[in-house]
Amino acid sequence: MSVLCQDERVFDAMNMAGTPCPYLGAIGQDATDQWNLNPEKRPDYEEWKKEHPLIEKEITDGKGWAMGIGALLLLLIL
């Protein structure tokens, strides 16, 4: 099933049927949660980015904030 899910059409069909493709051994709602946390690994990622521009921005902004906070903490410690 994991091999079939590499095809964007199969990935979409599985989601529409309510049985998401497995994600590193996770199935069901756990797999859906993992796909949502790691959208860049979806086979339909480019299309997904177009449909969810604000979510993609939050994901990339979140990484920047984490690095900024880490740098600030390091400066305060020194």
N, C-alpha and C positions, 0 to 999 in steps of 0.2 A: 504494500500500500504506500509506503514511504517513497518508493521509486515513482509510482504513478502520480503522487502528489507534487512532484517536481514540475509537472505540467500545469501551467496557469489555469487552463480550462478545468482540469480535474480538481485543483485546489478550490476554485470558485464553486464548482458543482457540489463538492463535499460540504462546504460551508452552507450553501443554500439548502442542502438536505438535512442540516442539523447535526452532521457527524464530521467535525473538523478533522483535518489531517493531523496525524500524530506529530509531536514536536519532541525530539530527543527522548522518546519513550513515554512521554506524557500523552494521555488521551482525554477525550471529552472536554469538559470545561477547563481542566488544567492545561490542555494543549492550546485552547483558545486564549487563555491568559498569557501563555508564553509567546504565542504569535503576536499578541498585542504589545507585549513588552519588547519584542525584538522584530519590529516590522521590516527591517532591512534584510531579513532572511526569508521573507515571503517570496514565492515565485512571481507574484504580481506586484512587487514592490513599486515599480515605476508608476503603474496605474493607481496603486494605493496612495502614493504621495500626492497625486493630482486630486484625489477625492478627499484627502485629509490634510490639507496644508497647515492648519493650525496645530494639529497633533504632532506633525513632523517637526514644526518649529519648536514646540514645547520640549520634544525629545532632545533636539540638538541644543536648545538653550539650557536645558537642565544639566547637560554635561559641562557647559561653560561655567555655570554657577558653581558647580561642585569644585571645579578647579580653582575658581576665584576664592571661594571660601577656604579651601585648603591652603592656598598661598597666603591669605590674610592671617590664618591661624599660625602658620609658620613664622611670619613676620612678628606677630605678637609674642611668640615664644622666645624669639631671639631678642 
